[in-house]
Amino acid sequence: MRRDGPSGAAWTFQPPSDPDIRAMVIAELYRHTTSGQPTWKLRAVSQGWADGLDGLARAHGVHVE
């Protein structure tokens, strides 16, 4: 994942290569208000689940059968 900023700065993220990880959240893109103005922010997360999307869903409070 690569993100180039308007100032010319670049942000690059390479997730770890772990064959046991079946689902991963690499980054969060969210809207934030700064001085009354909406801006977009990008935050690196790099969190993985060996039990795939079931594990990701449970981590966010979703009941999975």
All heavy atoms as TSV, in Angstrom:
chain	resi	resn	atom	element	x	y	z
A	1	MET	N	N	0.854	-1.162	0.000
A	1	MET	CA	C	0.000	0.000	0.000
A	1	MET	C	C	0.899	1.223	0.000
A	1	MET	O	O	1.856	1.291	0.758
A	1	MET	CB	C	-0.898	-0.022	1.232
A	1	MET	CG	C	-1.784	1.154	1.353
A	1	MET	SD	S	-2.855	0.976	2.789
A	1	MET	CE	C	-4.094	2.115	2.351
A	2	ARG	N	N	0.574	2.173	-0.864
A	2	ARG	CA	C	1.350	3.410	-0.942
A	2	ARG	C	C	0.398	4.586	-1.026
A	2	ARG	O	O	-0.574	4.559	-1.765
A	2	ARG	CB	C	2.262	3.389	-2.162
A	2	ARG	CG	C	3.078	4.653	-2.296
A	2	ARG	CD	C	3.966	4.586	-3.541
A	2	ARG	NE	N	4.522	5.879	-3.825
A	2	ARG	CZ	C	5.691	6.306	-3.372
A	2	ARG	NH1	N	6.426	5.519	-2.622
A	2	ARG	NH2	N	6.135	7.507	-3.674
A	3	ARG	N	N	0.698	5.616	-0.284
A	3	ARG	CA	C	-0.109	6.835	-0.278
A	3	ARG	C	C	0.828	8.011	-0.483
A	3	ARG	O	O	1.761	8.210	0.285
A	3	ARG	CB	C	-0.847	6.953	1.049
A	3	ARG	CG	C	-1.455	8.292	1.350
A	3	ARG	CD	C	-2.648	8.578	0.434
A	3	ARG	NE	N	-3.370	9.725	0.890
A	3	ARG	CZ	C	-3.247	10.946	0.360
A	3	ARG	NH1	N	-2.430	11.159	-0.631
A	3	ARG	NH2	N	-3.947	11.943	0.819
A	4	ASP	N	N	0.616	8.789	-1.547
A	4	ASP	CA	C	1.395	10.002	-1.797
A	4	ASP	C	C	0.604	11.201	-1.300
A	4	ASP	O	O	-0.572	11.355	-1.632
A	4	ASP	CB	C	1.684	10.158	-3.291
A	4	ASP	CG	C	2.593	9.063	-3.809
A	4	ASP	OD1	O	3.533	8.696	-3.092
A	4	ASP	OD2	O	2.349	8.561	-4.913
A	5	GLY	N	N	1.232	12.039	-0.514
A	5	GLY	CA	C	0.573	13.212	0.031
A	5	GLY	C	C	0.739	14.427	-0.862
A	5	GLY	O	O	1.619	14.470	-1.723
A	6	PRO	N	N	-0.106	15.448	-0.661
A	6	PRO	CA	C	-0.028	16.650	-1.484
A	6	PRO	C	C	1.276	17.413	-1.309
A	6	PRO	O	O	1.702	18.142	-2.195
A	6	PRO	CB	C	-1.230	17.482	-1.033
A	6	PRO	CG	C	-1.646	16.928	0.279
A	6	PRO	CD	C	-1.179	15.508	0.320
A	7	SER	N	N	1.949	17.220	-0.179
A	7	SER	CA	C	3.214	17.915	0.060
A	7	SER	C	C	4.396	17.205	-0.607
A	7	SER	O	O	5.517	17.688	-0.550
A	7	SER	CB	C	3.472	18.011	1.566
A	7	SER	OG	O	3.703	16.711	2.085
A	8	GLY	N	N	4.124	16.048	-1.211
A	8	GLY	CA	C	5.195	15.281	-1.824
A	8	GLY	C	C	5.691	14.141	-0.950
A	8	GLY	O	O	6.449	13.300	-1.401
A	9	ALA	N	N	5.262	14.130	0.311
A	9	ALA	CA	C	5.650	13.042	1.207
A	9	ALA	C	C	4.897	11.773	0.823
A	9	ALA	O	O	3.758	11.832	0.388
A	9	ALA	CB	C	5.333	13.416	2.652
A	10	ALA	N	N	5.547	10.641	0.969
A	10	ALA	CA	C	4.925	9.362	0.640
A	10	ALA	C	C	4.897	8.474	1.879
A	10	ALA	O	O	5.774	8.549	2.737
A	10	ALA	CB	C	5.686	8.673	-0.478
A	11	TRP	N	N	3.879	7.643	1.953
A	11	TRP	CA	C	3.720	6.682	3.027
A	11	TRP	C	C	3.572	5.322	2.378
A	11	TRP	O	O	2.756	5.135	1.484
A	11	TRP	CB	C	2.478	7.054	3.831
A	11	TRP	CG	C	2.133	6.123	4.951
A	11	TRP	CD1	C	2.687	6.123	6.197
A	11	TRP	CD2	C	1.160	5.084	4.949
A	11	TRP	NE1	N	2.110	5.146	6.963
A	11	TRP	CE2	C	1.161	4.494	6.219
A	11	TRP	CE3	C	0.285	4.595	3.992
A	11	TRP	CZ2	C	0.333	3.449	6.550
A	11	TRP	CZ3	C	-0.547	3.547	4.329
A	11	TRP	CH2	C	-0.515	2.986	5.595
A	12	THR	N	N	4.400	4.373	2.778
A	12	THR	CA	C	4.368	3.032	2.206
A	12	THR	C	C	4.237	2.020	3.327
A	12	THR	O	O	4.870	2.156	4.372
A	12	THR	CB	C	5.659	2.748	1.411
A	12	THR	OG1	O	5.816	3.749	0.421
A	12	THR	CG2	C	5.606	1.396	0.734
A	13	PHE	N	N	3.410	0.997	3.101
A	13	PHE	CA	C	3.231	-0.062	4.084
A	13	PHE	C	C	3.279	-1.405	3.380
A	13	PHE	O	O	2.585	-1.620	2.388
A	13	PHE	CB	C	1.895	0.090	4.811
A	13	PHE	CG	C	1.609	-1.045	5.747
A	13	PHE	CD1	C	2.266	-1.140	6.954
A	13	PHE	CD2	C	0.702	-2.028	5.404
A	13	PHE	CE1	C	2.016	-2.196	7.815
A	13	PHE	CE2	C	0.442	-3.084	6.257
A	13	PHE	CZ	C	1.101	-3.166	7.466
A	14	GLN	N	N	4.105	-2.300	3.884
A	14	GLN	CA	C	4.200	-3.667	3.369
A	14	GLN	C	C	3.779	-4.600	4.499
A	14	GLN	O	O	4.492	-4.718	5.490
A	14	GLN	CB	C	5.635	-3.975	2.928
A	14	GLN	CG	C	5.818	-5.392	2.436
A	14	GLN	CD	C	5.094	-5.648	1.133
A	14	GLN	OE1	O	5.066	-4.812	0.252
A	14	GLN	NE2	N	4.499	-6.808	1.018
A	15	PRO	N	N	2.611	-5.256	4.391
A	15	PRO	CA	C	2.200	-6.160	5.469
A	15	PRO	C	C	3.149	-7.346	5.583
A	15	PRO	O	O	3.773	-7.745	4.596
A	15	PRO	CB	C	0.804	-6.618	5.055
A	15	PRO	CG	C	0.637	-6.231	3.646
A	15	PRO	CD	C	1.658	-5.203	3.313
A	16	PRO	N	N	3.256	-7.901	6.777
A	16	PRO	CA	C	4.136	-9.047	6.955
A	16	PRO	C	C	3.615	-10.253	6.169
A	16	PRO	O	O	2.413	-10.418	6.002
A	16	PRO	CB	C	4.092	-9.307	8.461
A	16	PRO	CG	C	2.847	-8.663	8.931
A	16	PRO	CD	C	2.574	-7.527	8.002
A	17	SER	N	N	4.516	-11.068	5.688
A	17	SER	CA	C	4.100	-12.263	4.964
A	17	SER	C	C	4.031	-13.424	5.946
A	17	SER	O	O	5.037	-14.068	6.247
A	17	SER	CB	C	5.059	-12.564	3.818
A	17	SER	OG	O	6.363	-12.737	4.318
A	18	ASP	N	N	2.857	-13.656	6.478
A	18	ASP	CA	C	2.613	-14.736	7.433
A	18	ASP	C	C	1.540	-15.634	6.838
A	18	ASP	O	O	0.387	-15.229	6.709
A	18	ASP	CB	C	2.155	-14.163	8.771
A	18	ASP	CG	C	1.973	-15.222	9.840
A	18	ASP	OD1	O	1.866	-16.421	9.498
A	18	ASP	OD2	O	1.921	-14.848	11.016
A	19	PRO	N	N	1.889	-16.873	6.476
A	19	PRO	CA	C	0.912	-17.749	5.828
A	19	PRO	C	C	-0.265	-18.128	6.724
A	19	PRO	O	O	-1.288	-18.598	6.232
A	19	PRO	CB	C	1.737	-18.979	5.441
A	19	PRO	CG	C	2.915	-18.958	6.340
A	19	PRO	CD	C	3.182	-17.512	6.649
A	20	ASP	N	N	-0.155	-17.921	8.049
A	20	ASP	CA	C	-1.255	-18.257	8.960
A	20	ASP	C	C	-2.332	-17.182	9.013
A	20	ASP	O	O	-3.435	-17.442	9.489
A	20	ASP	CB	C	-0.715	-18.514	10.368
A	20	ASP	CG	C	0.168	-19.746	10.432
A	20	ASP	OD1	O	-0.073	-20.693	9.649
A	20	ASP	OD2	O	1.108	-19.756	11.252
A	21	ILE	N	N	-2.030	-15.981	8.556
A	21	ILE	CA	C	-3.000	-14.881	8.580
A	21	ILE	C	C	-3.900	-14.981	7.355
A	21	ILE	O	O	-3.431	-14.976	6.226
A	21	ILE	CB	C	-2.284	-13.512	8.614
A	21	ILE	CG1	C	-1.397	-13.400	9.842
A	21	ILE	CG2	C	-3.289	-12.375	8.557
A	21	ILE	CD1	C	-2.129	-13.491	11.157
A	22	ARG	N	N	-5.224	-15.087	7.594
A	22	ARG	CA	C	-6.181	-15.232	6.500
A	22	ARG	C	C	-6.994	-13.967	6.248
A	22	ARG	O	O	-7.642	-13.849	5.208
A	22	ARG	CB	C	-7.106	-16.399	6.794
A	22	ARG	CG	C	-6.326	-17.725	6.823
A	22	ARG	CD	C	-7.190	-18.923	7.087
A	22	ARG	NE	N	-8.383	-18.903	6.287
A	22	ARG	CZ	C	-9.555	-19.400	6.685
A	22	ARG	NH1	N	-9.668	-19.949	7.865
A	22	ARG	NH2	N	-10.610	-19.344	5.905
A	23	ALA	N	N	-6.995	-13.027	7.197
A	23	ALA	CA	C	-7.679	-11.745	7.014
A	23	ALA	C	C	-6.846	-10.684	7.714
A	23	ALA	O	O	-6.246	-10.938	8.754
A	23	ALA	CB	C	-9.087	-11.781	7.593
A	24	MET	N	N	-6.803	-9.476	7.133
A	24	MET	CA	C	-5.991	-8.415	7.728
A	24	MET	C	C	-6.616	-7.056	7.450
A	24	MET	O	O	-7.125	-6.809	6.361
A	24	MET	CB	C	-4.573	-8.443	7.161
A	24	MET	CG	C	-3.687	-7.354	7.715
A	24	MET	SD	S	-2.005	-7.417	7.077
A	24	MET	CE	C	-1.304	-8.534	8.263
A	25	VAL	N	N	-6.569	-6.200	8.461
A	25	VAL	CA	C	-6.906	-4.787	8.286
A	25	VAL	C	C	-5.565	-4.084	8.167
A	25	VAL	O	O	-4.760	-4.092	9.100
A	25	VAL	CB	C	-7.723	-4.239	9.474
A	25	VAL	CG1	C	-7.905	-2.734	9.336
A	25	VAL	CG2	C	-9.067	-4.934	9.565
A	26	ILE	N	N	-5.316	-3.518	7.001
A	26	ILE	CA	C	-4.026	-2.872	6.750
A	26	ILE	C	C	-4.039	-1.428	7.241
A	26	ILE	O	O	-3.104	-0.969	7.869
A	26	ILE	CB	C	-3.679	-2.926	5.252
A	26	ILE	CG1	C	-3.515	-4.382	4.831
A	26	ILE	CG2	C	-2.434	-2.120	4.941
A	26	ILE	CD1	C	-3.374	-4.580	3.353
A	27	ALA	N	N	-5.120	-0.703	6.944
A	27	ALA	CA	C	-5.182	0.708	7.312
A	27	ALA	C	C	-6.632	1.136	7.497
A	27	ALA	O	O	-7.545	0.472	7.024
A	27	ALA	CB	C	-4.534	1.570	6.229
A	28	GLU	N	N	-6.814	2.241	8.196
A	28	GLU	CA	C	-8.125	2.849	8.373
A	28	GLU	C	C	-8.108	4.226	7.721
A	28	GLU	O	O	-7.202	5.024	7.962
A	28	GLU	CB	C	-8.461	3.022	9.850
A	28	GLU	CG	C	-8.644	1.738	10.597
A	28	GLU	CD	C	-8.889	1.951	12.079
A	28	GLU	OE1	O	-8.598	3.047	12.610
A	28	GLU	OE2	O	-9.369	1.006	12.716
A	29	LEU	N	N	-9.079	4.491	6.897
A	29	LEU	CA	C	-9.269	5.806	6.289
A	29	LEU	C	C	-10.515	6.394	6.931
A	29	LEU	O	O	-11.589	5.776	6.910
A	29	LEU	CB	C	-9.455	5.671	4.774
A	29	LEU	CG	C	-9.713	6.953	4.006
A	29	LEU	CD1	C	-8.515	7.882	4.076
A	29	LEU	CD2	C	-10.056	6.630	2.561
A	30	TYR	N	N	-10.375	7.563	7.544
A	30	TYR	CA	C	-11.520	8.139	8.244
A	30	TYR	C	C	-11.536	9.653	8.107
A	30	TYR	O	O	-10.527	10.283	7.829
A	30	TYR	CB	C	-11.524	7.727	9.721
A	30	TYR	CG	C	-10.320	8.194	10.517
A	30	TYR	CD1	C	-10.385	9.338	11.295
A	30	TYR	CD2	C	-9.135	7.475	10.496
A	30	TYR	CE1	C	-9.301	9.766	12.035
A	30	TYR	CE2	C	-8.040	7.885	11.235
A	30	TYR	CZ	C	-8.125	9.029	12.000
A	30	TYR	OH	O	-7.056	9.457	12.727
A	31	ARG	N	N	-12.720	10.206	8.310
A	31	ARG	CA	C	-12.908	11.658	8.226
A	31	ARG	C	C	-12.772	12.251	9.624
A	31	ARG	O	O	-13.313	11.720	10.584
A	31	ARG	CB	C	-14.284	11.958	7.651
A	31	ARG	CG	C	-14.414	13.359	7.170
A	31	ARG	CD	C	-15.654	13.493	6.343
A	31	ARG	NE	N	-15.828	14.887	5.992
A	31	ARG	CZ	C	-16.806	15.327	5.274
A	31	ARG	NH1	N	-17.720	14.498	4.816
A	31	ARG	NH2	N	-16.904	16.596	4.987
A	32	HIS	N	N	-12.061	13.345	9.717
A	32	HIS	CA	C	-11.756	14.001	10.985
A	32	HIS	C	C	-11.978	15.500	10.808
A	32	HIS	O	O	-11.770	16.029	9.725
A	32	HIS	CB	C	-10.290	13.706	11.344
A	32	HIS	CG	C	-9.841	14.290	12.629
A	32	HIS	ND1	N	-10.221	13.769	13.843
A	32	HIS	CD2	C	-9.041	15.345	12.909
A	32	HIS	CE1	C	-9.662	14.471	14.813
A	32	HIS	NE2	N	-8.941	15.432	14.272
A	33	THR	N	N	-12.398	16.180	11.849
A	33	THR	CA	C	-12.598	17.624	11.776
A	33	THR	C	C	-11.462	18.323	12.519
A	33	THR	O	O	-11.202	18.043	13.685
A	33	THR	CB	C	-13.956	18.025	12.384
A	33	THR	OG1	O	-14.992	17.338	11.687
A	33	THR	CG2	C	-14.182	19.522	12.283
A	34	THR	N	N	-10.772	19.207	11.812
A	34	THR	CA	C	-9.680	19.979	12.375
A	34	THR	C	C	-9.996	21.453	12.174
A	34	THR	O	O	-10.193	21.885	11.048
A	34	THR	CB	C	-8.346	19.634	11.675
A	34	THR	OG1	O	-8.122	18.227	11.766
A	34	THR	CG2	C	-7.188	20.366	12.309
A	35	SER	N	N	-10.067	22.211	13.270
A	35	SER	CA	C	-10.382	23.642	13.222
A	35	SER	C	C	-11.665	23.899	12.443
A	35	SER	O	O	-11.769	24.836	11.656
A	35	SER	CB	C	-9.221	24.425	12.604
A	35	SER	OG	O	-8.044	24.230	13.339
A	36	GLY	N	N	-12.645	23.015	12.625
A	36	GLY	CA	C	-13.938	23.186	11.969
A	36	GLY	C	C	-13.979	22.731	10.523
A	36	GLY	O	O	-15.015	22.813	9.878
A	37	GLN	N	N	-12.861	22.247	10.003
A	37	GLN	CA	C	-12.793	21.815	8.607
A	37	GLN	C	C	-12.647	20.294	8.531
A	37	GLN	O	O	-11.806	19.719	9.211
A	37	GLN	CB	C	-11.593	22.473	7.900
A	37	GLN	CG	C	-11.683	23.970	7.799
A	37	GLN	CD	C	-12.857	24.398	6.926
A	37	GLN	OE1	O	-13.127	23.817	5.899
A	37	GLN	NE2	N	-13.562	25.416	7.385
A	38	PRO	N	N	-13.449	19.642	7.683
A	38	PRO	CA	C	-13.296	18.192	7.539
A	38	PRO	C	C	-12.033	17.845	6.751
A	38	PRO	O	O	-11.711	18.495	5.765
A	38	PRO	CB	C	-14.547	17.779	6.769
A	38	PRO	CG	C	-14.976	19.003	6.041
A	38	PRO	CD	C	-14.536	20.172	6.878
A	39	THR	N	N	-11.309	16.866	7.245
A	39	THR	CA	C	-10.118	16.366	6.558
A	39	THR	C	C	-10.152	14.841	6.608
A	39	THR	O	O	-10.833	14.249	7.440
A	39	THR	CB	C	-8.819	16.850	7.220
A	39	THR	OG1	O	-8.807	16.430	8.588
A	39	THR	CG2	C	-8.675	18.352	7.165
A	40	TRP	N	N	-9.427	14.198	5.715
A	40	TRP	CA	C	-9.312	12.751	5.710
A	40	TRP	C	C	-7.986	12.364	6.349
A	40	TRP	O	O	-6.973	13.015	6.136
A	40	TRP	CB	C	-9.373	12.210	4.285
A	40	TRP	CG	C	-10.742	12.302	3.716
A	40	TRP	CD1	C	-11.226	13.286	2.905
A	40	TRP	CD2	C	-11.828	11.403	3.935
A	40	TRP	NE1	N	-12.543	13.050	2.599
A	40	TRP	CE2	C	-12.945	11.891	3.212
A	40	TRP	CE3	C	-11.970	10.218	4.657
A	40	TRP	CZ2	C	-14.165	11.243	3.205
A	40	TRP	CZ3	C	-13.197	9.583	4.652
A	40	TRP	CH2	C	-14.264	10.092	3.929
A	41	LYS	N	N	-8.009	11.294	7.142
A	41	LYS	CA	C	-6.799	10.791	7.783
A	41	LYS	C	C	-6.644	9.313	7.445
A	41	LYS	O	O	-7.621	8.603	7.270
A	41	LYS	CB	C	-6.868	10.967	9.296
A	41	LYS	CG	C	-6.764	12.413	9.716
A	41	LYS	CD	C	-6.454	12.509	11.183
A	41	LYS	CE	C	-6.118	13.944	11.519
A	41	LYS	NZ	N	-5.383	14.026	12.758
A	42	LEU	N	N	-5.402	8.878	7.370
A	42	LEU	CA	C	-5.067	7.491	7.101
A	42	LEU	C	C	-4.184	6.997	8.233
A	42	LEU	O	O	-3.196	7.632	8.572
A	42	LEU	CB	C	-4.324	7.365	5.764
A	42	LEU	CG	C	-3.939	5.970	5.334
A	42	LEU	CD1	C	-5.173	5.126	5.020
A	42	LEU	CD2	C	-3.035	6.029	4.110
A	43	ARG	N	N	-4.581	5.876	8.837
A	43	ARG	CA	C	-3.830	5.332	9.971
A	43	ARG	C	C	-3.469	3.883	9.682
A	43	ARG	O	O	-4.327	3.075	9.320
A	43	ARG	CB	C	-4.680	5.394	11.239
A	43	ARG	CG	C	-3.989	4.887	12.479
A	43	ARG	CD	C	-4.836	5.150	13.709
A	43	ARG	NE	N	-5.911	4.207	13.852
A	43	ARG	CZ	C	-5.875	3.131	14.637
A	43	ARG	NH1	N	-4.802	2.871	15.343
A	43	ARG	NH2	N	-6.902	2.339	14.717
A	44	ALA	N	N	-2.193	3.552	9.818
A	44	ALA	CA	C	-1.737	2.166	9.642
A	44	ALA	C	C	-2.231	1.328	10.813
A	44	ALA	O	O	-2.146	1.753	11.964
A	44	ALA	CB	C	-0.220	2.120	9.555
A	45	VAL	N	N	-2.763	0.150	10.538
A	45	VAL	CA	C	-3.279	-0.733	11.581
A	45	VAL	C	C	-2.473	-2.029	11.639
A	45	VAL	O	O	-1.960	-2.396	12.684
A	45	VAL	CB	C	-4.774	-1.050	11.357
A	45	VAL	CG1	C	-5.281	-2.036	12.392
A	45	VAL	CG2	C	-5.602	0.221	11.394
A	46	SER	N	N	-2.395	-2.751	10.544
A	46	SER	CA	C	-1.656	-4.013	10.432
A	46	SER	C	C	-2.054	-5.012	11.511
A	46	SER	O	O	-1.242	-5.461	12.295
A	46	SER	CB	C	-0.155	-3.763	10.472
A	46	SER	OG	O	0.535	-4.973	10.268
A	47	GLN	N	N	-3.331	-5.361	11.545
A	47	GLN	CA	C	-3.830	-6.357	12.483
A	47	GLN	C	C	-4.394	-7.524	11.686
A	47	GLN	O	O	-5.169	-7.316	10.758
A	47	GLN	CB	C	-4.905	-5.754	13.381
A	47	GLN	CG	C	-5.384	-6.706	14.442
A	47	GLN	CD	C	-6.324	-6.025	15.423
A	47	GLN	OE1	O	-6.634	-4.852	15.294
A	47	GLN	NE2	N	-6.770	-6.760	16.408
A	48	GLY	N	N	-3.986	-8.737	12.028
A	48	GLY	CA	C	-4.424	-9.894	11.264
A	48	GLY	C	C	-5.106	-10.935	12.126
A	48	GLY	O	O	-4.936	-10.966	13.345
A	49	TRP	N	N	-5.878	-11.812	11.459
A	49	TRP	CA	C	-6.609	-12.882	12.120
A	49	TRP	C	C	-6.352	-14.194	11.398
A	49	TRP	O	O	-6.575	-14.300	10.190
A	49	TRP	CB	C	-8.112	-12.600	12.120
A	49	TRP	CG	C	-8.490	-11.474	13.001
A	49	TRP	CD1	C	-8.894	-11.538	14.298
A	49	TRP	CD2	C	-8.500	-10.080	12.674
A	49	TRP	NE1	N	-9.145	-10.283	14.794
A	49	TRP	CE2	C	-8.906	-9.361	13.809
A	49	TRP	CE3	C	-8.197	-9.362	11.524
A	49	TRP	CZ2	C	-9.024	-7.990	13.830
A	49	TRP	CZ3	C	-8.310	-7.987	11.545
A	49	TRP	CH2	C	-8.721	-7.310	12.694
A	50	ALA	N	N	-5.919	-15.203	12.144
A	50	ALA	CA	C	-5.669	-16.514	11.559
A	50	ALA	C	C	-6.983	-17.215	11.211
A	50	ALA	O	O	-7.015	-18.044	10.317
A	50	ALA	CB	C	-4.862	-17.373	12.522
A	51	ASP	N	N	-8.091	-16.873	11.908
A	51	ASP	CA	C	-9.376	-17.502	11.615
A	51	ASP	C	C	-10.185	-16.716	10.585
A	51	ASP	O	O	-11.399	-16.861	10.477
A	51	ASP	CB	C	-10.179	-17.773	12.882
A	51	ASP	CG	C	-10.322	-16.570	13.792
A	51	ASP	OD1	O	-9.647	-15.565	13.565
A	51	ASP	OD2	O	-11.116	-16.643	14.740
A	52	GLY	N	N	-9.521	-15.888	9.797
A	52	GLY	CA	C	-10.131	-15.222	8.644
A	52	GLY	C	C	-11.162	-14.170	8.996
A	52	GLY	O	O	-11.093	-13.505	10.034
A	53	LEU	N	N	-12.146	-14.029	8.101
A	53	LEU	CA	C	-13.168	-12.995	8.266
A	53	LEU	C	C	-14.034	-13.238	9.496
A	53	LEU	O	O	-14.557	-12.286	10.077
A	53	LEU	CB	C	-14.037	-12.901	7.014
A	53	LEU	CG	C	-13.321	-12.381	5.770
A	53	LEU	CD1	C	-14.257	-12.415	4.564
A	53	LEU	CD2	C	-12.785	-10.980	5.980
A	54	ASP	N	N	-14.180	-14.510	9.913
A	54	ASP	CA	C	-14.920	-14.783	11.146
A	54	ASP	C	C	-14.263	-14.079	12.335
A	54	ASP	O	O	-14.927	-13.446	13.145
A	54	ASP	CB	C	-14.980	-16.285	11.430
A	54	ASP	CG	C	-15.861	-17.047	10.457
A	54	ASP	OD1	O	-16.576	-16.403	9.663
A	54	ASP	OD2	O	-15.825	-18.289	10.496
A	55	GLY	N	N	-12.949	-14.189	12.436
A	55	GLY	CA	C	-12.220	-13.546	13.522
A	55	GLY	C	C	-12.287	-12.038	13.460
A	55	GLY	O	O	-12.449	-11.365	14.480
A	56	LEU	N	N	-12.172	-11.483	12.267
A	56	LEU	CA	C	-12.277	-10.038	12.089
A	56	LEU	C	C	-13.661	-9.557	12.510
A	56	LEU	O	O	-13.792	-8.558	13.232
A	56	LEU	CB	C	-12.016	-9.672	10.629
A	56	LEU	CG	C	-11.942	-8.198	10.291
A	56	LEU	CD1	C	-10.993	-7.991	9.117
A	56	LEU	CD2	C	-13.288	-7.625	9.943
A	57	ALA	N	N	-14.707	-10.268	12.095
A	57	ALA	CA	C	-16.077	-9.883	12.460
A	57	ALA	C	C	-16.270	-9.948	13.975
A	57	ALA	O	O	-16.838	-9.023	14.580
A	57	ALA	CB	C	-17.078	-10.788	11.752
A	58	ARG	N	N	-15.813	-11.033	14.607
A	58	ARG	CA	C	-15.949	-11.149	16.067
A	58	ARG	C	C	-15.203	-10.030	16.786
A	58	ARG	O	O	-15.666	-9.518	17.799
A	58	ARG	CB	C	-15.440	-12.511	16.533
A	58	ARG	CG	C	-16.449	-13.629	16.333
A	58	ARG	CD	C	-16.033	-14.900	17.085
A	58	ARG	NE	N	-14.864	-15.521	16.485
A	58	ARG	CZ	C	-14.906	-16.385	15.477
A	58	ARG	NH1	N	-16.052	-16.718	14.939
A	58	ARG	NH2	N	-13.797	-16.905	15.003
A	59	ALA	N	N	-14.042	-9.620	16.263
A	59	ALA	CA	C	-13.267	-8.547	16.883
A	59	ALA	C	C	-14.017	-7.221	16.859
A	59	ALA	O	O	-13.740	-6.325	17.652
A	59	ALA	CB	C	-11.922	-8.395	16.176
A	60	HIS	N	N	-14.985	-7.102	15.941
A	60	HIS	CA	C	-15.777	-5.877	15.836
A	60	HIS	C	C	-17.198	-6.067	16.373
A	60	HIS	O	O	-18.119	-5.320	16.024
A	60	HIS	CB	C	-15.799	-5.394	14.389
A	60	HIS	CG	C	-14.470	-4.853	13.969
A	60	HIS	ND1	N	-13.467	-5.645	13.451
A	60	HIS	CD2	C	-13.959	-3.593	14.036
A	60	HIS	CE1	C	-12.415	-4.906	13.201
A	60	HIS	NE2	N	-12.682	-3.659	13.562
A	61	GLY	N	N	-17.392	-7.110	17.185
A	61	GLY	CA	C	-18.663	-7.293	17.880
A	61	GLY	C	C	-19.761	-7.990	17.090
A	61	GLY	O	O	-20.909	-7.955	17.495
A	62	VAL	N	N	-19.421	-8.632	15.980
A	62	VAL	CA	C	-20.426	-9.335	15.189
A	62	VAL	C	C	-20.464	-10.791	15.631
A	62	VAL	O	O	-19.436	-11.450	15.726
A	62	VAL	CB	C	-20.089	-9.255	13.674
A	62	VAL	CG1	C	-21.085	-10.032	12.841
A	62	VAL	CG2	C	-20.034	-7.800	13.233
A	63	HIS	N	N	-21.672	-11.304	15.911
A	63	HIS	CA	C	-21.839	-12.702	16.294
A	63	HIS	C	C	-21.785	-13.560	15.034
A	63	HIS	O	O	-22.538	-13.348	14.100
A	63	HIS	CB	C	-23.166	-12.907	17.019
A	63	HIS	CG	C	-23.433	-14.332	17.370
A	63	HIS	ND1	N	-22.741	-14.988	18.356
A	63	HIS	CD2	C	-24.316	-15.208	16.863
A	63	HIS	CE1	C	-23.193	-16.227	18.418
A	63	HIS	NE2	N	-24.147	-16.377	17.529
A	64	VAL	N	N	-20.876	-14.534	15.030
A	64	VAL	CA	C	-20.699	-15.419	13.876
A	64	VAL	C	C	-20.993	-16.849	14.320
A	64	VAL	O	O	-20.474	-17.306	15.322
A	64	VAL	CB	C	-19.254	-15.326	13.331
A	64	VAL	CG1	C	-19.057	-16.265	12.160
A	64	VAL	CG2	C	-18.924	-13.895	12.928
A	65	GLU	N	N	-21.840	-17.544	13.559
A	65	GLU	CA	C	-22.147	-18.944	13.873
A	65	GLU	C	C	-21.373	-19.869	12.980
A	65	GLU	O	O	-21.102	-19.612	11.860
A	65	GLU	CB	C	-23.642	-19.195	13.699
A	65	GLU	CG	C	-24.463	-18.464	14.725
A	65	GLU	CD	C	-25.945	-18.775	14.591
A	65	GLU	OE1	O	-26.305	-19.784	13.968
A	65	GLU	OE2	O	-26.732	-17.995	15.112
